[in-house]
């Protein structure tokens, strides 16, 4: 099976210097030689099914920057983006780029 996007290895997983998910997205866009907004509009927005991203990308904008803070966090937004990016890159370790691992400790 081939990935839709490059299967980039995250930087420094397992260390205190781990790359963030937003950093990974920026690096993924750079590897594909496209702006982050284009990567989101052409590959991610339709799979996520988020109306605000779909609407913004049709107008040439990127709401990514306005809503990027939760991507590195512990909530549904982080889970959704990790799920989509893992499908597109065929990686299974992108949750390590967020604070999702803390969910069990914070809410147990």
C-alpha positions in Angstrom: 0.0 0.0 0.0 1.3 3.5 -0.8 0.7 6.6 1.2 -1.1 9.6 -0.3 1.5 11.9 1.4 5.1 11.3 2.2 5.7 8.9 5.1 7.9 11.4 7.0 9.4 10.2 10.2 8.6 12.6 13.1 11.6 14.3 14.6 12.8 13.4 18.1 9.9 11.2 19.2 10.4 9.8 22.7 12.4 12.8 23.8 11.5 16.1 25.4 12.4 17.8 22.1 9.7 16.0 20.1 8.3 17.7 17.0 4.8 19.1 17.4 1.9 18.0 15.1 1.7 21.5 13.7 5.5 21.4 13.0 5.0 18.1 11.3 2.3 19.5 9.1 4.5 22.4 8.1 7.4 20.0 7.3 5.1 17.7 5.3 3.9 20.7 3.2 7.5 21.7 2.7 8.5 18.2 1.6 5.6 18.4 -1.0 6.7 21.9 -2.1 3.4 23.4 -1.3 2.2 26.0 1.2 0.6 24.6 4.4 -2.8 26.1 3.2 -2.6 24.2 -0.1 -1.8 20.9 1.7 -4.7 21.4 4.0 -7.1 22.5 1.2 -6.1 19.8 -1.3 -5.5 16.8 1.0 -6.8 17.2 4.5 -9.9 19.4 4.6 -12.1 17.1 2.6 -11.2 14.1 4.7 -11.7 16.0 8.0 -15.1 17.2 6.7 -14.8 20.5 8.7 -17.0 23.0 7.0 -14.9 26.0 8.1 -11.8 24.5 6.4 -13.6 23.5 3.3 -15.3 27.0 3.0 -12.0 28.8 3.6 -10.0 26.7 1.2 -12.5 27.4 -1.6 -11.9 31.1 -1.1 -8.1 30.6 -1.2 -7.6 31.1 2.5 -6.5 28.8 5.3 -8.3 28.8 8.7 -5.6 26.4 9.8 -3.7 29.2 11.5 -6.7 30.4 13.5 -7.5 26.9 14.8 -4.1 25.3 15.0 -3.5 25.6 18.8 -5.8 22.5 19.6 -3.9 20.4 17.1 -1.1 19.8 19.6 -3.5 19.2 22.5 -5.6 16.5 24.1 -9.0 17.0 22.6 -11.1 15.9 19.6 -9.4 18.3 17.2 -6.0 16.7 17.9 -7.5 13.2 17.6 -9.2 14.0 14.3 -6.1 15.5 12.7 -3.9 12.7 13.9 -6.3 10.1 12.5 -6.4 11.8 9.1 -2.7 12.4 8.9 -1.9 8.8 9.9 -4.2 7.6 7.1 -2.6 9.9 4.5 1.0 9.1 5.5 0.5 5.5 6.6 2.2 6.3 9.9 0.9 5.1 13.3 3.0 7.3 15.6 1.7 10.8 15.0 -0.3 10.8 18.2 3.1 11.2 19.9 3.4 14.7 18.4 0.4 15.9 20.6 -0.5 15.8 24.2 -3.0 13.0 23.6 -0.9 10.6 25.7 -1.8 12.7 28.7 -5.5 12.1 28.3 -5.4 8.9 30.4 -3.5 10.7 33.2 -5.6 13.8 33.3 -9.0 12.2 33.1 -8.6 9.0 35.1 
